[in-house]
């Protein structure tokens, strides 16, 4: 099934990243609430740029700090 996922839902090659305070806030919020949208995370972190936040979320996903629940695969495939 994983190979059938669109590229945007698959893990990419992880880059070396250094966690920032915003990253820690994101990880703690996801741990607490489990499911959050980008809009919700943008409000929690007061991020001005949705595009930059999405890029960082992708990096956190690629480095296995975050995951995508299977239901998201079904919703966005």
C-alpha positions as CSV (number, residue, x, y, z in Angstrom):
1,X,0.0,0.0,0.0
2,X,2.8,2.5,0.8
3,X,4.1,2.4,-2.7
4,X,0.6,3.4,-3.9
5,X,0.7,6.6,-1.9
6,X,1.3,9.9,-3.7
7,X,4.8,11.3,-3.2
8,X,3.6,14.0,-0.8
9,X,2.3,11.3,1.6
10,X,5.5,9.2,1.5
11,X,8.6,9.8,3.7
12,X,11.4,11.4,1.9
13,X,15.1,11.0,2.6
14,X,15.7,12.7,6.0
15,X,18.0,15.7,6.2
16,X,19.9,16.4,9.4
17,X,17.8,18.9,11.3
18,X,18.2,20.7,14.6
19,X,15.0,21.0,16.6
20,X,13.9,24.5,17.2
21,X,11.5,25.8,20.0
22,X,8.8,25.9,17.4
23,X,9.5,22.2,16.5
24,X,9.2,21.3,20.2
25,X,5.9,23.2,20.4
26,X,4.6,21.3,17.4
27,X,5.6,17.9,18.7
28,X,4.2,18.6,22.1
29,X,0.9,19.8,20.6
30,X,0.6,16.7,18.4
31,X,1.4,14.5,21.3
32,X,-1.3,16.2,23.4
33,X,-4.1,16.4,20.8
34,X,-2.9,13.6,18.4
35,X,-4.6,15.0,15.3
36,X,-4.0,18.7,14.2
37,X,-4.4,20.4,10.9
38,X,-1.8,22.8,9.5
39,X,-4.2,25.7,10.3
40,X,-4.4,24.7,13.9
41,X,-0.6,24.3,14.1
42,X,-0.2,27.7,12.5
43,X,-2.3,29.3,15.2
44,X,-0.5,27.4,18.0
45,X,2.9,28.4,16.8
46,X,1.9,31.8,15.5
47,X,3.7,31.0,12.2
48,X,3.2,33.7,9.6
49,X,4.0,31.6,6.6
50,X,1.9,28.5,5.9
51,X,4.3,27.4,3.2
52,X,7.3,27.5,5.5
53,X,5.3,25.6,8.2
54,X,4.3,22.9,5.7
55,X,8.0,22.5,4.6
56,X,9.0,22.1,8.3
57,X,6.3,19.7,9.0
58,X,7.5,17.6,6.0
59,X,11.0,17.7,7.4
60,X,9.8,16.6,10.9
61,X,7.8,13.8,9.2
62,X,10.8,12.7,7.0
63,X,12.9,12.5,10.2
64,X,10.2,10.5,12.0
65,X,9.4,13.1,14.6
66,X,5.8,13.1,13.3
67,X,3.7,10.5,11.5
68,X,0.6,10.4,9.3
69,X,-2.3,8.3,10.5
70,X,-3.6,5.8,7.9
71,X,-6.9,7.7,7.7
72,X,-5.0,10.6,6.2
73,X,-3.8,8.4,3.5
74,X,-7.3,7.5,2.6
75,X,-8.5,11.2,2.8
76,X,-5.8,12.7,0.6
77,X,-4.9,9.9,-1.8
